[in-house]
Every structure is written in C-alpha cells, then in structure tokens.
Amino acid sequence: MKARSRLFRWKDPFAVKETEDLFLAAMRGNCRFQYTHCESYRKILDHFHFSPEDLKESKDMERLPFLPTWVFKNHILFSMPKRKMLIQATSSGTKGKFSRVGFEFGGLWSGLRMVLRVGKWRNLFSICPAHYIVLGYKPHKGNETAVTKTAYGATLFTPALSRTFALKMKNGAYEPDLDGVIDAVVRHSKGHFPVRFMGFPSYLYFVLRKMEEQKIEVKLPKGSKILLGGGWKQFYTEQVDKQTLYELAEKVLGVKESEVVEFFGAVEHPILYCDCPKHHFHVPVYSRVIIRDVDTLAPVGTGQVGLVNLLTPMTLATPILSIMTDDLGVLHEGKECGCGIESPYLEIIGRIGFQDIQTCAAGASAYLKK
C-alpha cells in the first residue's frame, strides 16, 4: 500500500491533477486487496466482469462497480478479521439500520494524516485552550456512530477546557438540552478563552433561535469558531439557507462568517471535506467524485446535477472504494469558486431515498431550469 501512503502524505491537499496517477495506483492496490480478501466484493466484481487490473487509467474508475450506501446498511462487508481492526464506526442509522465500517492501522494512520493536513490548511489547530459546545451526542458506551466520534475528535483541535453536549443520554435515550447549552454559552462569553461549536447545523439554529427569542445576545471571546457537519437530517423541513444561519450567528454570538467552517462526509466515505473560505467543498487528493445521471447512472459533466458517487482508497478493512450516496449534487470547476483552489468543488443539492432514484429526474430538471 505504498501508493496509499504517498497519497495521504501529499503536501498540498488539493493537488488533484498532480496526484491522478498516484490516486489510480492506490485504488488499484486497494481493489486487489478487496478482491482477494472479501468474497462478497469479489462476486460483485466478477458479476460485472471487472478486474482490479482493469484500473489502467483514470477514466476506468468510472467503470469500477459502486456499492450504494444501503448495501452497507443491510450487509456487513469486511475484508479482514475484526481482531485486525482498531476501530469500527457506524452511521447514525435509518429506520433501525446502519452501516458498519472497519479501520485497520493503515487506514486510521492515513486518516490522521489527512485531518492534520486539512486542519492546518483551515487554521483549525491552536495551542490556545477553548471551551467546546458539542451540538451532538455525548459519547456513550453504546454509541459507536461515526458522527459522535468525529464531533468528539474535533474537540482535540485545541486543548479542551470544557465540553458541553446538546444531546445527552437520559433513561436509555438521547434528549436535547438546549437550555444547558445556552447557560454554558452565556457563562463562557464572560471569560477570556475562545468558544468552539462543533456539530449539527440544525441544533446550532435551534440554540440561536431560542437565544434570539429570549433576547440573549453575547459577544464570544476572540478566536471563537463554529464548526458544522452532519446535515439537518430529520429536521430538513426546518432547514434555513447558510447565509441566514451565518447572520444569526453573528447577531447572537458575535461570531463572523469568516469563523464558520463546514464539513461534509459519510461513514461509508470517511474523507474530510472541509469548506474553503468561500464555503465550497473542494475535492481533496484523498478522494474523487463522479456525478451520475439519475436514470442511466452514466457519468455526467461538470455543472450537471446527478447522484453523488464517492471514491477513496483510504481503508482496507471494508470495501468502500466506490460508494453511491443518496445525495444529489453538482461538481463545479474549481475556478468558479474564486478562492484560488483549482480542485473541483462539490455542491450538495439534497438527499433522496433509494426508492426515489428512478423518480428524482423531475426534481433534477427543475433545479437545472432554476
């Protein structure tokens, strides 16, 4: 796995053009491993008459059979014994079903390098201690979800003086504690150390709205940041546009838009997509993105809406080389952003269910007309 190691050590996290051959080599090596060690994955590739050696040029990655995320929600696919995995992470679950992805040492080490590189680029690390407001789940022994691990991991970007959680376990179930969050925000605003929010944008919005209704406005200490990830999920009907959320955060907390950072990712695709100062998700060297037609599943060009297909050679423990999400998205040319990064950037339009894949063309057409 020398190609994977070199890829995740690459100095510029957005040098996609310069790493095409290296990325292809890493994907081919990972595909060989999966084909040899995961019987179910081998049968899938054989069914589609695809061999790891067919990955000869970058265009061939479009033909690599992808696995929809629902496959991982209904089947456990591992390519090595559990004893060789350092950790397992799960998705938050849909109707009681969740994906389970394993990580061996090499995969975790690659992920750590990625986080350090991207975090440094976005100025997320600091030696200055901070108080953390985690807009998500308080860790619990029965909670293995990736979103919980990620949110807690983000509190290690700086020395953590305290951690306040928006969702706490009570009587065997998680319950929101917005009043506790607001009390912590007001208390920390009177101190000298920065406050960092991390978690779901929906809970940030609920906290800000409640503070606004109670006429509570504070000015958080210099260096405070808002880190968001995880989407709106079941609160999609209450979702507001980003600009509205940014303006509300500045009004209620005194945190400017320049101090808001957003993340995108999935347990089935554990790559850190961190937005640029223009709030766009540029594709990093550790992954590639293919947008596919909602009817034919054929790749479409930049600027066209379709289903989001994500590729990465990050981990060997689970065959997640190419996964099909239930997200609708558009891939834009990097130069359209204006931040200076040339890597293409991904815009997420919305989420659909697997049963909607055949009927979402109308919505896609409406977006294009708009």
C-alpha positions in Angstrom: 0.0 0.0 0.0 2.9 2.4 -0.8 0.7 4.4 -3.2 -1.9 5.0 -0.5 0.8 6.1 2.0 2.3 8.5 -0.5 -1.1 9.9 -1.4 -2.1 10.7 2.2 1.3 12.2 2.8 0.9 14.6 -0.2 1.8 18.2 0.9 -1.0 20.0 -1.0 -4.4 18.6 0.0 -6.0 19.8 -3.2 -3.4 18.9 -5.8 -5.8 16.6 -7.6 -4.3 16.9 -11.1 -0.8 16.2 -9.8 -1.9 13.1 -8.0 -4.0 11.4 -10.7 -1.6 8.6 -11.3 -0.9 8.1 -7.6 -4.6 8.0 -6.8 -5.2 5.4 -9.5 -2.4 3.3 -8.2 -3.8 3.4 -4.7 -7.3 2.5 -5.9 -5.9 -0.4 -7.9 -3.9 -1.7 -5.0 -6.9 -1.4 -2.7 -9.2 -3.1 -5.2 -6.7 -6.0 -5.5 -6.8 -6.4 -1.7 -10.6 -6.3 -1.5 -10.9 -8.8 -4.4 -8.6 -11.2 -2.7 -9.9 -10.9 0.9 -13.7 -10.1 0.6 -15.7 -12.9 -1.1 -18.8 -10.8 -1.4 -17.0 -8.0 -3.1 -15.2 -10.4 -5.4 -18.5 -11.8 -6.5 -19.8 -8.3 -7.3 -16.8 -7.5 -9.4 -17.0 -10.9 -11.2 -20.7 -10.3 -11.9 -19.8 -7.1 -13.6 -16.8 -8.6 -15.4 -14.5 -6.2 -13.7 -10.9 -7.0 -12.5 -8.6 -4.8 -10.4 -6.2 -4.9 -13.3 -8.9 -3.1 -15.4 -7.9 0.1 -13.5 -5.3 1.2 -16.0 -6.2 4.9 -16.4 -8.3 7.4 -14.5 -11.3 7.0 -16.8 -11.5 3.3 -15.8 -12.6 4.4 -12.3 -16.0 5.3 -13.8 -16.5 1.6 -14.6 -15.5 0.4 -11.2 -18.7 -1.1 -9.7 -20.0 1.1 -7.0 -21.9 0.0 -3.9 -24.9 2.0 -2.8 -24.8 3.0 0.9 -28.0 0.9 1.5 -25.8 -2.2 0.8 -23.8 -1.4 3.9 -26.9 -0.8 5.9 -28.2 -4.3 5.1 -25.0 -6.3 4.9 -21.7 -6.4 6.9 -18.8 -6.4 4.5 -15.4 -6.8 6.0 -12.1 -7.7 4.2 -10.2 -8.7 7.3 -10.9 -10.3 10.7 -12.3 -8.0 13.4 -9.2 -8.6 15.5 -7.1 -6.7 12.9 -9.4 -3.7 13.0 -8.5 -0.9 15.5 -12.0 0.5 15.5 -15.4 0.1 13.9 -17.7 3.1 13.2 -21.4 3.1 12.3 -23.7 5.5 10.6 -26.5 7.2 12.6 -28.9 4.7 11.2 -32.1 4.8 9.1 -35.2 3.0 10.3 -33.0 1.0 12.7 -30.5 0.1 10.0 -26.9 1.4 10.0 -23.7 0.9 8.1 -20.6 -0.5 9.8 -17.2 0.3 8.6 -13.9 -1.0 9.9 -10.5 0.6 10.0 -7.1 -1.1 10.3 -4.0 0.7 11.4 -3.0 1.8 7.9 -6.5 3.3 7.3 -6.5 5.2 10.6 -3.0 6.4 10.1 -4.0 7.7 6.6 -7.0 9.4 8.1 -4.9 11.1 10.8 -2.5 12.5 8.2 -5.5 13.8 6.2 -7.0 15.5 9.2 -3.7 17.1 10.2 -3.1 18.4 6.7 -6.6 19.7 6.1 -6.9 21.1 9.6 -3.7 23.0 9.2 -4.8 24.4 5.9 -8.1 25.7 7.5 -6.4 27.0 10.7 -8.3 24.7 13.0 -5.4 23.9 15.3 -4.4 26.1 18.2 -2.4 25.9 21.4 -4.9 28.2 23.0 -7.4 26.3 25.1 -11.1 26.6 24.3 -14.5 25.7 25.7 -16.4 23.3 23.4 -20.1 23.3 22.7 -20.8 19.9 21.0 -24.0 20.2 19.0 -24.4 16.4 19.0 -24.3 13.3 21.1 -22.5 13.0 24.4 -20.3 9.8 24.0 -21.9 6.7 25.5 -20.6 3.1 25.6 -23.5 2.0 23.4 -22.9 4.7 20.8 -20.5 3.8 18.0 -21.7 6.3 15.5 -19.1 8.0 13.4 -20.7 11.4 13.8 -20.2 11.1 17.6 -16.6 10.0 17.3 -16.0 12.8 14.8 -17.6 15.5 16.9 -15.6 14.5 19.9 -12.4 14.2 17.9 -12.9 17.8 16.8 -12.6 18.9 20.4 -9.0 17.8 20.2 -8.1 20.6 17.7 -7.2 22.7 20.7 -6.8 21.9 24.5 -10.4 21.5 25.7 -11.2 23.4 28.9 -14.7 22.0 29.0 -17.2 20.1 26.8 -21.0 20.8 26.9 -23.2 18.5 24.9 -26.5 19.3 23.2 -27.7 15.7 23.3 -27.4 13.7 26.5 -28.4 10.2 27.4 -31.4 10.0 29.7 -33.4 7.0 30.6 -31.9 5.0 27.8 -32.4 7.6 25.0 -30.8 10.8 23.9 -32.6 14.0 24.7 -31.8 17.6 23.7 -30.6 20.0 26.4 -30.7 23.4 24.7 -31.1 25.3 28.0 -27.9 23.7 29.2 -26.1 24.8 26.1 -27.4 28.4 26.4 -26.3 28.6 30.0 -22.8 27.4 29.0 -22.6 29.9 26.1 -23.6 32.8 28.4 -21.2 31.6 31.1 -18.2 31.2 28.7 -18.9 34.6 27.0 -17.9 36.3 30.2 -14.5 34.5 30.2 -11.3 35.1 28.3 -11.0 31.8 26.4 -12.5 31.1 22.9 -15.6 29.0 22.5 -15.9 26.5 19.7 -19.1 25.0 18.5 -19.0 21.6 16.8 -21.8 19.5 15.3 -25.2 19.6 13.6 -26.2 22.9 12.0 -29.8 22.2 13.0 -29.0 22.3 16.7 -27.0 25.4 16.2 -30.0 27.0 14.6 -32.3 25.8 17.4 -30.0 27.3 20.0 -29.6 30.6 18.2 -33.4 30.9 17.7 -34.1 30.2 21.3 -31.5 32.8 22.4 -33.0 35.3 20.0 -36.5 34.7 21.3 -35.2 35.1 24.9 -33.4 38.3 23.7 -30.0 36.8 24.8 -27.1 38.2 22.8 -23.4 37.7 23.7 -20.0 38.6 22.3 -17.9 35.5 22.4 -14.1 35.9 23.1 -11.7 36.5 20.2 -10.8 33.2 18.4 -14.2 31.6 18.8 -15.3 29.4 15.9 -18.3 27.5 14.6 -17.5 24.1 13.1 -20.5 22.4 11.4 -21.1 19.0 10.0 -23.7 16.2 9.7 -26.5 18.0 7.9 -30.1 18.7 9.0 -31.3 15.0 8.7 -34.8 14.7 10.2 -35.1 18.5 10.6 -34.9 19.1 6.8 -38.3 20.9 6.8 -36.8 23.5 9.2 -33.6 24.0 7.3 -32.5 27.5 6.5 -30.0 28.7 4.0 -26.4 29.2 5.0 -26.4 32.9 4.8 -29.4 33.2 7.2 -27.6 30.9 9.7 -24.3 32.9 9.4 -26.1 36.2 10.0 -28.0 34.8 13.0 -24.7 33.5 14.5 -23.1 36.9 14.2 -26.1 38.7 15.7 -26.5 36.3 18.7 -22.9 35.2 19.3 -20.8 37.9 17.7 -19.0 35.2 15.5 -18.4 36.4 12.0 -19.0 34.3 8.9 -15.2 34.0 8.3 -15.0 32.0 11.6 -17.6 29.4 10.4 -16.2 26.2 8.9 -18.3 23.4 7.5 -17.6 19.7 6.9 -19.1 17.1 4.7 -18.6 13.3 4.8 -20.1 9.9 5.5 -19.2 6.8 7.4 -19.1 4.9 4.1 -16.7 7.6 2.8 -14.6 8.8 5.7 -12.9 11.6 3.9 -12.7 15.1 5.4 -14.3 17.6 3.1 -13.7 20.9 4.6 -15.1 24.1 3.0 -12.9 26.8 1.7 -13.3 30.5 2.8 -16.0 30.8 0.1 -17.8 27.8 1.8 -17.3 25.4 -1.1 -16.3 21.7 -0.7 -13.3 21.3 -2.9 -12.4 17.7 -3.7 -9.2 16.7 -1.9 -6.4 14.5 -3.2 -7.7 11.6 -1.0 -10.9 11.2 -3.0 -12.6 11.6 -6.3 -16.2 12.5 -7.1 -18.3 11.3 -10.0 -21.7 12.7 -10.7 -24.0 10.2 -12.3 -27.2 10.6 -14.3 -30.3 9.7 -12.2 -31.8 7.5 -14.9 -28.8 5.8 -16.7 -26.2 6.2 -13.9 -23.8 7.2 -16.6 -21.2 9.9 -15.6 -22.3 13.5 -16.4 -20.2 16.6 -16.9 -19.4 19.5 -14.6 -22.3 21.7 -13.8 -24.9 18.9 -14.2 -26.9 17.6 -11.3 -27.0 13.9 -10.5 -26.3 11.2 -7.9 -23.0 11.6 -6.0 -20.6 8.7 -6.4 -17.6 9.0 -4.0 -14.2 7.1 -4.3 -11.3 6.7 -2.0 -8.6 4.1 -1.3 -8.4 5.1 2.4 -9.2 1.8 4.2 -8.6 -1.9 3.5 -10.9 -3.3 6.3 -14.1 -2.5 4.3 -14.7 -2.4 0.5 -15.7 1.3 0.3 -13.6 2.1 -2.8 -16.6 3.4 -4.7 -19.9 4.1 -3.0 -23.1 5.6 -4.3 -24.7 8.0 -1.9 -28.4 9.1 -1.8 -27.3 12.7 -2.3 -28.0 14.8 -5.4 -25.1 17.0 -6.2 -23.2 19.1 -8.8 -19.5 19.2 -9.5 -18.2 22.6 -10.4 -14.9 23.6 -11.9 -12.5 25.0 -9.2 -12.0 28.3 -11.0 -15.7 29.1 -10.5 -15.1 29.4 -6.7 -12.7 32.3 -6.6 -10.8 31.2 -3.5 -7.7 30.2 -5.6 -8.0 26.4 -5.2 -8.1 24.7 -8.7 -9.6 21.4 -7.5 -13.3 20.9 -8.5 -15.8 21.6 -5.8 -18.9 19.6 -4.8 -22.3 21.2 -4.2 -24.8 19.1 -2.4 -28.4 19.8 -3.6 -30.4 17.5 -1.4 -30.9 13.9 -0.3 -33.2 11.3 -1.8 -34.1 7.8 -0.8 -33.1 4.7 -2.8 -36.7 4.2 -3.8 -36.6 7.7 -5.3 -33.7 7.2 -7.6 -35.9 6.4 -10.6 -38.2 9.3 -9.9 -35.9 12.1 -8.9 -35.2 13.2 -12.5 -38.1 15.6 -12.4 -36.5 17.4 -9.4 -33.2 17.4 -11.1 -34.7 19.0 -14.2 -36.4 21.6 -12.0 -33.0 22.5 -10.5 -31.4 22.9 -13.9 -34.2 25.1 -15.1 -33.8 27.2 -11.9 
